[in-house]
Amino acid sequence: MMKLENILEGIDVISFTGDSSLEIAAVEFDSRKVIPGSLFVAVRGVSTDGHNFISQAVASGASAIVCETLPDKPDNGVSWIRTSDTAKALGLSASNFYVNPSRSMKLVGVTGTNGKTTIATLLYNMFMRLGYKCGLFSTVCNYINGKELPATHTTPDPIQLNMLLAEMVTAGCDYAFMEVSSHSADQKRIAGLKFAGGIFTNLTHDHLDYHKTFDNYLAAKKSFFDSLEPTAFALVNIDDRNGRVMLQNCKASHNTFSVRSMADFRCSILEQGFTGMGMKIQGEELWTRFIGDYNASNLLAVYGASSLLGADKGEILTILSDLNPVAGRLEVIKSPEGISGIVDYAHTPDALLNVIETINKIRQGSVQLITVVGAGGDRDKTKRPKMAAISAEGSSKVILTSDNPRSEDPEKILDDMEEGISPDQRRKRLRIADRREAIRTAVMLAAPGDVILIAGKGHENYQEIKGVKHHFDDREELKIAFETK
């Protein structure tokens, strides 16, 4: 329980009627979860408006309402708080209600189109190995000091987020590392959180079904850096032209990293194969189990952030050389006869291009690259032909298949993808809507030494079809196909 006046601290209150000393039992934005004594925050969402459920929240026992527009006849038995931005108010009130847990540890956010999961997860593993208690919020899974918690969103809603942060404080966590999605920044889910640092990876074509324009997408990412406090650090990738944009008007200390040009943190690749690569970071050589230019950039970001958080540089390098790739991110699975299967989460044109270019730098001679790729339903349709074109251009053979078709007809998604394949490349493409059959076909076509890339789903262990999630794991299917070849 907490007094209403304490929960409202920092919120821009336009008008208030009622009792500010009310004891509040819970903060909710879903009227179905309201219990007696709750503060209900009416948030205008993408598909629903919380203002339409105020009466339901009051009927369920809400004793205070935060809204942007007051009802025509407000209930006199309820305290009413009007503000200009209920999404921001939800983040602030959730933080206050859980006693601002982000201020009791060092919270680091990672944002960008690609690399968020890898960097956040490796930082979590790094600081666990350094002997600290840590928390992690990621697309793959959430962790509290080694305890695994399922993840449903890249960044949870403000109430769940602060509740988990409070659990991390209770567990004695010194650090927490978080993927900050563009949706969460745009929807103010991180309002009220104090970050010790922010990391920018890159910005490419993604989520335009939600943001509509690239400028809106850029602005959502930049808003995270604009919110950092002067005591925090901002670490940005200047190999991406938007890296320096993130630093404009950013009050945090400015730090840069690059694999191509002068920066505060620099690295280069010395050699690489399918089992790992040799690197030089800040003049020191090491061998890692990662491959690819973009993974070199990810590892450099981990090095830079770890240094800025005060870790010993020698210890950082030692641990980096012993860390494993994140599940479903360029994860290599070998067949008994020497076929290399690579499962990767690449689901954007840029990510797919990076993976294919990485593989093509390593494969030699007559080694074939067979790519299995799809595109998600009910999402940005403009990237479908681009992903098919990239796959056809960079692969010996390409099999177009389903990803998560969701409510769409898989065949129509494949029609959209095929528009990106030129007539002279159609000879090397197959179209198999059944993803399991597509993976098995790729294995049947592969000879010893060949490489199979299965792109798009990575760590996911489900396939969503017509609103239903069915168990499906690319890694499992690949291993079964190898065993039965």
N, C-alpha and C positions, 0 to 999 in steps of 0.2 A: 504493500500500500504506500502511496505517496500523495502529498497534497497537490491539488490541481495547480496552484500558483508556481510550484517548483517544476512541474512538468512543462509549463508554458514558458519557462525561462528561455529567452533568446528568440521567441516567436514574435513576429510583427503583428500585434493585435490591433485591429481597427476598432472593434467594439467588443465589450464584455458585459454580460448580464448574468447574475447568479452569485454563487458562493465560491470564492477563490480558495477557501480553506477546505473544500471537499476532499475527502480521502478517496483516491482513485485506485481501483483494484486491477485494472488492465487497460492497455491502449490497443485499440483495434481499428482496422479500416475495412474489415469484412463484417457486415452486419450479422452474418450467420454465426460468428464467433463471439458476439457480444454477450457478456455476463453482467449481472447486476453490479453497478458501481463502475462500469467501464467509461473511458473517454473514447468516443467514436469520432474518427477523423474522416470526413467526407471527401475522398480524393476523386478527381476527374481522371479516369483511366482511358486507355485506348479504345476499349469496347464498352465499358460501363461507367456510369457516373455515380459516385457514392452519395451524392445529394438526393438521388432517387430512393435511397434506402434509409434515410434519416428516421422516418416514422417507424420503420421496422426495428432500428437500433434502439429507439426510445421505448418501444413496446417490449424489447428484450431486457430492459433495465439500465440502459446507458444513462448516466447521471450528468454527462457533459458532452457537448458536441462542438467540434471545430469544423467550420464550413466557410466557403467563400460567399455564399448567398443564403441569407436567413429564410426560413419558411414564412409564408404569409401570416400564420398564427403560431408563433413559437410556444411550446409547452412551458408554462411558468415553473414547473417542478424540475426543470433541467437548466443547467448553466450553458449559456451560448457564447461561443468565441468566434468572432468573424476575423478572417485573415485574407490576404490577397493571394496566397499560394499554399494550399493545403498539402500538396505533395512535399514541399519543403518542411511544412509544419509537422508532418508525420515523421520525417527523419529526425527532426529536432526533439519532438516529444518522446519518440522511442528511445533516443540516446539518453535523455534526461531521466526517463522512467527506470532505465537499467543502470542509472548512476554513471553515465558517460564512460563505459568500459574502455573505449579506444584511447582514453587519456591515462589509463593505468598500464599501458604497454606500448611498445613501438609497433605501429601498424604501417605496413608498406603496401601501396597499391600498384598494380601493373596494368597498363591499358595499351591498346593498339589492336590492329586486326589480327595479326598472327603472333605467336610466341608467348602469349599471356600465360597459358597453362604451364608450359615448360619452365619459364622463368620463375613464376610463383612457386611451383612445386620444388624446383631445385634450390631456391632460397630457403624454403621450409626444411628440406633435407640437409642443406648446408648448416643451418643454425642448430638443428637437432644434433648433428654430428659434432658441432662445436660445444655441445653440452648444455644448451639452453632448452627450456620448455617453449614449445611453439604451437601456433594454430595456423590452419590453411583453409582458404576458401577458393575452390577451383571448379572448373567445368566437370572434371572427372570425379572428384570426391572432396568432402570437407574433413579436416582432421583437427582433433584437439589433443595435442601431445601424444600422438600415436594412435589415438582412438578414432576409428573410421566412422564417418557419418555420411549417408547418401546425399548427393547434390542434385537438386532439381533445376536450379538456375545457375548461370555463371556467377551472378551476384544475387543473394537472397533479398527478400523484401526487407524494409527497415526494421520491422519488429523481430523477425527471425534473425536478422543480421546482428542486432544489438543483444538479443537473447544469447546467441552463440558466442559473441564477444564477451558477454558477462560470464558465461561458462568457462571461457578461456582464462579470464582473470581469476576465477575461483580455483581453476586447476593450476594456477601459478605461472601462466605463460608470460614470457618476457617479450616475445615477438609474435606478430601475426602477419601473414602474407595473403594478399587478396587480389584476385582478378577483378578489375573494374571494367565492366562492359559498357558500351556506349548507351545501351538502354537504361542501365542503372544510373548513369550520370544524367541523362536526359530526364529521367523520371524522379530525380532527386532522392534516390534510395540511399545515397551516401551522405546526405545532408546531416550535419551534426557530428560527423566522425572527424577525429583528429588523426591525420596521417603524418608519420615521421618522414615519409618519402614517397615519391611517385616516379614510376618508370614508364617511358614511352618506347614501344617497339617499332611500329610502322603503321601506315594507314593506306589501305588498298580497297578495292571494290567489294563492299559487303554491306548487308543490312539496309540497302536502299529501299527495300519494301517497307521498312519502318520509317527511316529518316527522310525518304523521298529524294533528297539531293545530297551530293557529296559534301557541300558546304555545311549542311545541317549535321552530317556525320562528323565532320571535322570539329564543328563547334561543340558537339557533345563531348568529344574527347578532351578538347581544350578546357572546357569548364572544370574538369577535374584538376588540372594544373593551376587554373585561376584561383581555385579554392584552397590551395596549399598555404600553410602559414609560413612566416619568415624563418622559423626554426627548422623547417623541413628541408629536404633536398629534392631537387628535380633532376632526373637522370634520363637524357634523351638520346635516341639514335639519330645522328646527323647524316647517316647514309640515306635516310629518308628525308626528302625536302621539307616534310612537315614537322620534323624534329625541332627545328629552331622556332617554328610557329608556336609550338607548345610553350616555349620559354617567354614569349612576348607577354608582358604584364604579369608574369609569374613572380610572386614575392619570395618563393623559396630559393635556396642557393642553386645556381645553374651549373650543371655538369653534363658532359657529352661523352659518347662512346662511338667508335667507328672501326670497321674492318678495312676501310678504303682511304681514309684521309686523317689529317691531324685532329686529335681530340684529347680530352683528359684521360680517357682509357682507350688503349689501342691493342689490336691483336692481328695476327696473320696466320694463315694455314700453311703448314710445311708439307704435309702429305696426307692422303686419306684413302681408305678402302671401305668395304662394307662392314668391317668390324670396328672402325674408329678412325680417328685422325690425330696427327701431330700438330700442335699449335704453339705459337709464341704469344704470350700475354704480357704486356708491359716489359718486354725483353726477356721473359723467363719461359723456357721451353717445358711443355708437358704433353702427355698422351691422354686422349679422352676416348670414351666409348661412343661418342657422338659423331655424326657425319653431316656435311653440308655447310655452305657459307652462312646460311641463316642460323644454324645451330652454333656456329662460331660466334655470331652476333649475340645469340641468347646467352651463351656461356660468359661472354664479355660483360653483358649486363649484370649477370649474377656476381661476377668478380667485382665490378664497379660498385654495385649496391652493398655488397658485403664489406668492401673497404670503407664506404661512406658511413656504414653502421659501426665501424670501429674494429672489425675483425682483423686478425694478423694476416698479412699478405701471404706468408709462407704456408700457414695453415689452410688458407683459402685454396691455394694451388694444389696442395696435397689432396684435399677433399674433392676438388673438381675432377681430378684424374681418376677418382674412384666412384663417381656418381654414375648411375644408369639412366638411359633415356626414359622419358615419361611414357606410360602405356599408350599405345596407339599413335605415337609420334615417331615416324621413321623406325618402327619396330621391326627388326629383321627376324624372320623365321626360316630356317633352312630345312630343305627336304633331304631324305636319306641319299638321294642321287645327285645332290649338289645344286638344286634350284634355290635361288634366294627369293623368298617372298617378303615383301615389304608392306606393312599396314600403316597407313597414315591418315590423319584426320583432315587433310587438305580438302576444303570444301569451298574455296574461293579461287578465282583464276590465278591470282598472284601466288597463293600457297601451292597450288598444283604445279605451276610453272617452276617454282623453287625446288620442289621435290623431284620433278622430272629432270631438271638441269643438273641437280646433285647426282642423281643416278647415272646420267649420261656422261658426267665427268669421270665416273669411276669405271663403268663397264667398258670392255675393250674388245676389239676384233669382231667376231661374228656373234657375240652375245646379244640376244634379243631382249628388248624391254616390252613386256605385254602389260598394258594398263587396263584395269577394270575401274570404271568411273561412272557415277550417276550424279544427279542433282536433286535437292530436296523439293518436295511439293509445297505449295502455299508460301513460297518464299520468292525472293528476287528472281524473276524470269530472265532478266537481261544477261545474267552470267552463264546461263546454260549453253548457248552456242559457243561462247568464249572458252568454257572449260573443255568442250568437245574438240574445238580447234587446237587448243594447246596439247591435248592428249594425242590427237592424230599426228600433229606436227613432230612431237618429241618421242613417239613410240614406234616400235616395229609393228605392233598390232594393238588395236584398242577395242575393248568390249564395252559398249554402252549398256548400262543396266539401271536398276532402281536404287535409290538411296533410301530416304524416308518419304515415300510419295504422299503421305498424310491423306488429305481428302481428294487429291488429284488422281486422274487416270495415269498410271505409269507410262503407258504408250504415248500419251500426249506430251509428257515430259521428254521422252526420248525423241519425239518429233521436233521439239524445240532445240534439243541438243544437236540433232543431225543437221540443222540449218547452218551450223558452224563448220561442217566438214566439206571441204572442196571436192569436186568430182574426181580429181586424180588421187585423192586420199581415201575414197570410199572402198577401194579394193582391200584395204587393210583394216576395215572396221567390221565388227559384228554387233548385232543388236539382240540382247537377251534380257528381257525385263525381269526374269526371276534371278535375284542376286546370287542365290546359292548355286544355281546352274551356271551362272556367268563365271563364278570363281572356279568351279570344277572344270569348265571349258578352258579357262586360262591355264590351269595346271596340265590338262591334257595336251595343250598346244606347246607347252614349254619343254625344252630339251635340257639336259644337264648343263649347268653353268648359266642358264638364262635367268632373267630377273622378272618377277611378277610384282607390279604395284597395284595394291587395292586401296583406292583413295576414297575419302569422303566421310567415313564413319569412325575410323580410329578405335578409340576406347569403348564406344557405345556397344551395349550388349542387347540392343533391341532394334526392331524395325517397325516404324509406325505406318500402318495401313488402314485407311478409312476410320481414323480416330482410335484404333486399337493398337497397343504396343505388343508385338510378338517377340519372343526371345530370338535374338540373332546376333552373333558375334563373328566379325570377319576373321579374327584370329583362330577361333574354333573351326570355322568352315574351311579355312586354308589348311589347317593341320589334318583335318579329316580327308580333304582332297589329296593331300600329299600321301597319306597312309594308304589310300585306295587306288592310287595311280597305277 
